[in-house]
Every structure is written in structure tokens, then in C-alpha cells.
Amino acid sequence: MIRIVIIEGQPFLRIGLVNAISQFILPTMEVCGEASCESEGIELIAKTLPDIVLLNLDLPGMGGIEVTAAIKQKFKCKVIILANIADPEVVALALDSGVDSYLLASSDLETLKYAIVKTYEGQVWIDQKMSRTFFASKYQKPKKPLNKGKKFGITLTNTEIRTLKLMARGLSNEKIAEIHNVSLGTVKSCVYTINQKLEARNRVQAIIRGILFGYLSYNTIILEALSNDLNIQ
């Protein structure tokens, strides 16, 4: 039997995953726990010691990539990321953080089952809808490295960089406004500008691109997340 923990922030999606997995046979699978956020998920994994963790990339608070790094530091279970982003850069960063497999949220149930089985068997599985793009990008001739603070002639301001770092720590817009001592509207406008400059569709992608372009340190984000959010001893 394959034992699975689900960490998914949206209740309806979480219930759907539980119901789907409980019906899989040959091999039989069991959802031994479900959580809505990273802190609950870490505690649940410690109690149940599952074979596989099915984890949403875009969790409230810490994102799925940061949570994966935390899980891999403490446990031996395998991690499957469930994501809406079909971006080779995101996949590469996820795999670097310790993710075992990357599955698109639009996948059907048979694909979900197949990904779980292959991951359980020790294989790295990337959704076929994007695997060709991923491997093609991996073997392209290396581009000239991006200089920190430079992308198409546009740079982030100091305020935007500070805001991006707070976003990476999982802080809400309200909390960022409190720290900066500005209005919530000002923070929302700043976040919008950051997303536009980094060509990001959401917070997760903004943080990932912030790392890729040199505005954020991946290791620093992980260490701060572990000490401040998860309080792992």
C-alpha cells in the first residue's frame, strides 16, 4: 500500500484528491492525512511518515518549493508537486529543491495515479505535457547570464526588493504594509509592479524569478522559512 499525505490550501481540491486517491487500486493507495498549510503538513508528516507527499506549489505562506526543502531536511518521503505553472525554469528550481516529480493540476486521474506509482518506485516524473519543453530548455546553449538588477533595462527599486524579500518569507500584503508603515494599497501597487517587471503571474513565480535574476538568495529564504515559520529544532 502506498501511503500519501496531501498538503493543499483549497478545501475543494483537497477533498477531490482524497476521494480520487482512495479509489485507486493495483496498487492500493491510502491518504493517511491532509493539511491546508505547511506547518500542519510538517506536523502531519512527522506523525504519519508517509511514502509520498502530494503538495501544491502555490500554498499560502511558504510556497511548495520551500516546503519541499523543509520536508527533505527531516524526512525520507518523496514529494510530488501539483502545479498550474508549466514553466521549465520553475520545474528546474523545484527539482533542485528536492522535488521528486512535477505534475500539472490539469492532469487526469490516470496520470495522477501513474505519477504516484512511478514516484513511489523511485523515478523522477515530469508531466508529459511539459517534459519535452523542459528537457529542450535544459540542453539549449547557455544564454549570457543575467546581471543582478538588469532585465530588459528595467531594475527593481530598493523598496521593491525589500517587498519581494518579505513576499518570499510568506508575509501577507497586510503584514508588509505594517512593516513598511504604508497603506495596504501602496503595497498592492508595489507587488503589482514587481510582478510586471519580473513577468510573473503570481507570488510564487515572482519569488522564483527573483531568485533566478539574483534579487533573492534561495538558501537564505529556506533558512528564514525554517527558523521563523516552521520552527524546526
C-alpha positions as CSV (number, residue, x, y, z in Angstrom):
1,M,0.0,0.0,0.0
2,I,1.2,3.5,-0.9
3,R,0.6,5.9,2.0
4,I,0.1,9.6,1.0
5,V,-0.2,12.9,2.7
6,I,-1.9,15.8,0.9
7,I,-0.9,19.4,1.5
8,E,-3.4,21.6,-0.4
9,G,-4.7,25.0,0.6
10,Q,-8.0,24.8,-1.2
11,P,-10.6,22.6,0.6
12,F,-12.5,21.5,-2.5
13,L,-9.3,20.4,-4.3
14,R,-8.1,18.6,-1.2
15,I,-11.4,16.7,-0.9
16,G,-11.3,15.8,-4.6
17,L,-7.7,14.5,-4.3
18,V,-8.6,12.4,-1.2
19,N,-11.7,10.9,-3.0
20,A,-9.8,10.1,-6.2
21,I,-6.8,8.5,-4.5
22,S,-9.0,6.4,-2.2
23,Q,-10.4,4.7,-5.3
24,F,-7.1,3.7,-6.8
25,I,-6.3,0.0,-6.8
26,L,-3.4,-2.1,-8.0
27,P,-1.6,-0.7,-6.2
28,T,-3.8,0.3,-3.4
29,M,-3.3,3.8,-2.0
30,E,-4.3,5.4,1.3
31,V,-4.4,9.0,2.2
32,C,-3.1,8.9,5.8
33,G,-3.6,12.6,6.3
34,E,-4.4,16.0,4.8
35,A,-3.3,19.5,5.6
36,S,-4.1,23.0,4.4
37,C,-0.8,24.7,5.1
38,E,2.9,24.0,5.5
39,S,3.0,24.0,9.3
40,E,0.1,21.5,9.6
41,G,1.7,19.4,6.8
42,I,5.1,19.1,8.5
43,E,3.5,18.0,11.8
44,L,1.3,15.5,9.9
45,I,4.3,14.0,8.1
46,A,6.2,13.6,11.4
47,K,3.2,11.7,12.8
48,T,2.3,9.5,9.8
49,L,5.7,9.1,8.0
50,P,4.0,8.7,4.5
51,D,5.7,7.3,1.4
52,I,4.6,10.3,-0.7
53,V,3.6,13.9,-0.1
54,L,1.4,15.5,-2.7
55,L,2.0,19.2,-2.4
56,N,0.5,22.2,-4.1
57,L,3.2,24.6,-5.5
58,D,1.2,27.7,-4.6
59,L,0.5,27.3,-0.8
60,P,-0.5,30.2,1.4
61,G,2.6,31.3,3.4
62,M,5.6,29.3,2.2
63,G,5.4,28.0,-1.3
64,G,5.7,24.4,-2.3
65,I,9.3,24.6,-3.2
66,E,10.3,26.0,0.2
67,V,8.1,23.4,1.9
68,T,9.8,20.6,-0.1
69,A,13.2,21.7,1.1
70,A,12.0,21.7,4.7
71,I,10.5,18.2,4.2
72,K,13.6,16.8,2.6
73,Q,15.7,18.0,5.5
74,K,13.7,16.0,8.0
75,F,12.1,13.1,6.3
76,K,12.7,10.4,3.6
77,C,9.3,10.6,1.9
78,K,9.1,11.5,-1.8
79,V,7.4,14.8,-2.9
80,I,5.2,15.3,-5.9
81,I,4.4,19.0,-6.7
82,L,1.0,19.8,-8.1
83,A,1.1,23.0,-10.1
84,N,-0.6,25.3,-12.6
85,I,2.7,26.6,-13.9
86,A,4.2,24.9,-16.9
87,D,7.5,26.8,-16.9
88,P,10.8,24.9,-17.4
89,E,12.5,27.4,-15.0
90,V,10.1,26.6,-12.3
91,V,10.4,22.8,-12.8
92,A,14.2,23.1,-12.7
93,L,14.1,25.0,-9.4
94,A,11.6,22.6,-8.0
95,L,13.8,19.6,-8.8
96,D,16.8,21.4,-7.3
97,S,15.0,21.9,-4.1
98,G,14.3,18.1,-3.8
99,V,11.0,17.6,-5.6
100,D,10.8,14.1,-7.0
101,S,8.0,14.6,-9.5
102,Y,6.2,17.6,-11.1
103,L,2.5,17.2,-12.1
104,L,0.2,19.7,-13.7
105,A,-3.1,20.4,-11.9
106,S,-4.9,19.9,-15.2
107,S,-3.9,16.2,-15.4
108,D,-6.5,13.5,-15.4
109,L,-6.8,10.8,-12.7
110,E,-4.9,8.1,-14.6
111,T,-2.0,10.5,-15.0
112,L,-2.1,11.3,-11.3
113,K,-2.1,7.6,-10.4
114,Y,0.8,6.9,-12.8
115,A,2.8,9.8,-11.4
116,I,2.3,8.5,-7.8
117,V,3.3,4.9,-8.8
118,K,6.4,6.0,-10.7
119,T,7.5,8.3,-7.9
120,Y,7.0,5.6,-5.3
121,E,9.2,3.3,-7.5
122,G,12.0,5.9,-7.3
123,Q,11.6,7.5,-10.7
124,V,11.7,11.3,-11.4
125,W,8.5,12.0,-13.2
126,I,7.7,15.2,-15.1
127,D,4.2,15.8,-16.6
128,Q,4.4,14.7,-20.3
129,K,2.6,17.9,-21.3
130,M,5.8,19.8,-20.5
131,S,8.6,17.3,-20.3
132,R,9.7,17.9,-23.9
133,T,9.9,21.6,-23.3
134,F,11.7,21.1,-20.0
135,F,14.4,18.8,-21.5
136,A,14.8,21.0,-24.6
137,S,15.4,24.1,-22.4
138,K,18.0,22.1,-20.3
139,Y,20.1,21.4,-23.4
140,Q,19.9,24.7,-25.1
141,K,23.1,26.7,-25.5
142,P,23.6,28.7,-22.3
143,K,22.5,32.3,-22.6
144,K,24.5,35.2,-21.4
145,P,24.0,35.3,-17.6
146,L,21.5,37.9,-16.4
147,N,23.2,40.6,-14.3
148,K,21.6,41.2,-10.9
149,G,19.2,44.1,-11.3
150,K,19.0,44.0,-15.1
151,K,16.3,42.6,-17.3
152,F,15.4,44.4,-20.5
153,G,16.8,47.6,-19.0
154,I,14.4,47.5,-16.0
155,T,15.5,47.2,-12.4
156,L,13.7,46.8,-9.1
157,T,13.9,49.7,-6.7
158,N,15.2,49.2,-3.2
159,T,11.6,49.3,-1.9
160,E,10.5,46.7,-4.4
161,I,13.4,44.4,-3.5
162,R,12.6,44.7,0.2
163,T,8.9,43.9,-0.6
164,L,10.0,40.9,-2.7
165,K,12.1,39.6,0.2
166,L,9.1,39.9,2.6
167,M,6.9,38.1,0.0
168,A,9.5,35.3,-0.1
169,R,9.1,35.0,3.7
170,G,5.4,34.3,3.2
171,L,4.2,37.6,4.6
172,S,0.8,38.9,3.6
173,N,0.3,42.3,2.0
174,E,-1.2,43.5,5.2
175,K,1.8,42.5,7.2
176,I,4.2,44.0,4.6
177,A,2.2,47.3,4.9
178,E,2.6,47.2,8.7
179,I,6.4,46.6,8.4
180,H,6.9,49.4,5.8
181,N,4.4,51.6,7.6
182,V,2.5,52.3,4.4
183,S,-1.1,51.8,3.3
184,L,-2.3,48.4,2.0
185,G,-3.0,50.0,-1.4
186,T,0.6,51.1,-1.6
187,V,1.8,47.5,-1.0
188,K,-0.6,46.1,-3.6
189,S,0.6,48.6,-6.1
190,C,4.2,47.6,-5.4
191,V,3.5,43.9,-5.7
192,Y,1.8,44.5,-9.0
193,T,4.8,46.5,-10.3
194,I,7.2,43.7,-9.1
195,N,5.1,41.1,-11.0
196,Q,5.1,43.3,-14.1
197,K,8.8,43.8,-14.1
198,L,9.6,40.1,-13.4
199,E,6.9,39.0,-15.9
200,A,5.4,36.9,-13.1
201,R,1.8,35.8,-12.9
202,N,1.6,35.3,-9.1
203,R,3.7,35.4,-5.9
204,V,5.3,32.0,-6.4
205,Q,6.6,32.9,-9.9
206,A,7.7,36.3,-8.7
207,I,9.8,34.7,-5.9
208,I,11.2,32.1,-8.3
209,R,12.2,34.7,-10.9
210,G,13.6,36.9,-8.1
211,I,15.9,34.0,-7.3
212,L,16.8,33.4,-10.9
213,F,17.6,37.1,-11.5
214,G,19.7,37.4,-8.4
215,Y,17.4,39.6,-6.2
216,L,16.9,36.8,-3.7
217,S,19.1,34.1,-2.2
218,Y,17.4,30.7,-2.3
219,N,19.4,29.4,0.7
220,T,18.6,32.5,2.8
221,I,14.9,32.1,2.0
222,I,15.0,28.4,3.1
223,L,16.8,29.2,6.4
224,E,14.5,32.0,7.3
225,A,11.4,29.9,6.5
226,L,12.7,27.0,8.6
227,S,13.5,29.2,11.6
228,N,10.7,31.7,11.5
229,D,7.7,29.8,10.1
230,L,8.2,26.1,10.8
231,N,10.3,26.5,14.0
232,I,12.1,23.2,13.3
233,Q,14.6,22.5,16.0
